[in-house]
Amino acid sequence: MAEGLIDNTGATVTVELDSAGPIGSYTVKLADGSPVGRADFVDSGVDAERIFFHTEVDQEFGGRGLAGLLVRAALADSIRKNLTVVPVCPLFARHLRMHGEEFVANGGTFRRPTPTDIALVTRAERSGT
């Protein structure tokens, strides 16, 4: 999906989408294909909305800017797919607080999460990944 991304060390990484199952993920991978982080989401199923609820990068790869690359790639894909982003994940919420105007200017849309969104994520997590 997103190839040729460069982290803070100058290493090349990719971000790939896995949307099989009730919970989808954008996964950041090293040049050798090793997955080292992910951003999990649930699609609302009602509207064209993607609820991002969890992002993590393996601790040994911290400080390389991988979480930021992951968030930006996921948001760019959401724009391409005309999806409204619902940031339950604190990392996505913080990014959109800081860069929401730029995201919207580039064609993105987002809204605040509701209790219904949280319930949908909880049901998806309980049903298994």
C-alpha positions in Angstrom: 0.0 0.0 0.0 2.6 2.6 1.1 6.1 1.7 -0.1 9.4 3.4 0.1 8.7 5.2 3.4 11.8 6.3 5.3 12.0 6.2 9.1 14.1 8.4 11.4 17.1 6.1 11.0 17.0 6.4 7.2 15.7 2.8 6.9 13.0 2.0 4.3 9.7 0.6 5.6 6.3 -0.2 4.1 2.8 0.0 5.4 0.3 -2.7 4.4 -3.4 -3.1 4.9 -5.0 -6.3 6.3 -8.7 -5.9 6.4 -9.7 -9.5 6.7 -11.8 -10.2 9.8 -13.8 -8.0 12.1 -10.7 -6.0 13.0 -8.4 -4.7 10.3 -4.9 -3.4 10.6 -2.4 -1.2 8.9 1.0 -2.9 9.5 4.4 -1.2 9.3 7.1 -3.6 8.1 10.8 -3.4 7.9 12.6 -3.9 4.5 12.9 -7.6 5.2 9.1 -7.9 5.6 9.2 -8.2 9.4 6.1 -6.6 11.0 7.0 -4.2 13.8 3.8 -2.2 14.4 0.2 -1.8 13.6 -2.8 0.4 13.7 -6.1 -1.5 14.4 -9.5 -0.4 13.2 -13.1 -1.4 12.8 -15.2 -0.3 9.8 -18.6 0.9 11.1 -20.6 -1.0 8.4 -23.3 1.7 8.4 -21.5 4.6 6.9 -18.1 4.8 5.2 -16.4 5.2 8.5 -13.2 3.7 9.9 -12.8 3.7 13.7 -9.1 3.6 14.7 -8.8 2.3 18.2 -5.3 0.9 18.9 -1.8 1.7 17.6 1.4 0.2 18.7 5.0 -0.3 17.6 7.3 -2.9 19.1 9.3 -1.3 21.9 12.7 -2.1 20.4 11.8 0.0 17.4 10.6 3.0 19.4 12.0 6.5 18.5 12.2 5.7 14.7 9.0 7.6 13.9 7.2 4.4 12.8 4.0 5.2 14.6 3.8 8.6 12.8 4.5 6.9 9.4 1.8 4.4 10.2 -0.8 7.0 11.2 -0.1 9.2 8.1 -0.3 6.2 5.8 -3.6 5.0 7.3 -5.0 8.6 7.1 -3.9 8.9 3.4 -5.5 5.6 2.6 -8.7 6.8 4.3 -8.7 9.9 2.1 -8.2 7.7 -1.0 -11.1 5.5 0.0 -13.4 8.4 1.0 -13.7 7.1 4.6 -14.6 9.2 7.6 -12.0 8.7 10.3 -13.1 8.2 13.9 -10.1 8.5 16.2 -10.7 6.4 19.4 -6.9 5.7 19.5 -5.1 8.5 21.4 -2.3 8.7 18.8 -4.8 9.2 16.0 -6.8 11.7 18.1 -3.6 13.7 18.9 -2.5 13.7 15.3 -5.8 15.0 14.1 -5.9 17.7 16.8 -2.5 18.9 15.6 -3.0 18.3 11.8 -6.7 18.1 11.3 -6.9 21.2 9.1 -4.3 19.8 6.8 -6.1 16.4 6.7 -9.4 18.1 5.8 -7.6 20.3 3.2 -6.3 17.2 1.6 -9.8 15.8 1.3 -10.1 13.9 4.6 -13.0 13.9 7.0 -13.1 13.0 10.7 -15.4 13.2 13.6 -15.3 12.6 17.3 -16.1 9.1 18.6 -19.4 8.4 20.3 -20.4 5.7 22.8 -21.8 3.7 19.9 -18.3 3.7 18.3 -16.8 2.4 21.5 -19.4 -0.3 21.8 -18.7 -1.4 18.2 -15.0 -1.7 18.9 -15.7 -3.6 22.1 -18.0 -6.1 20.2 -15.4 -6.6 17.5 -12.6 -7.2 20.0 -14.8 -9.8 21.9 -15.7 -11.6 18.6 -12.0 -12.2 18.0 -9.4 -11.1 15.5 
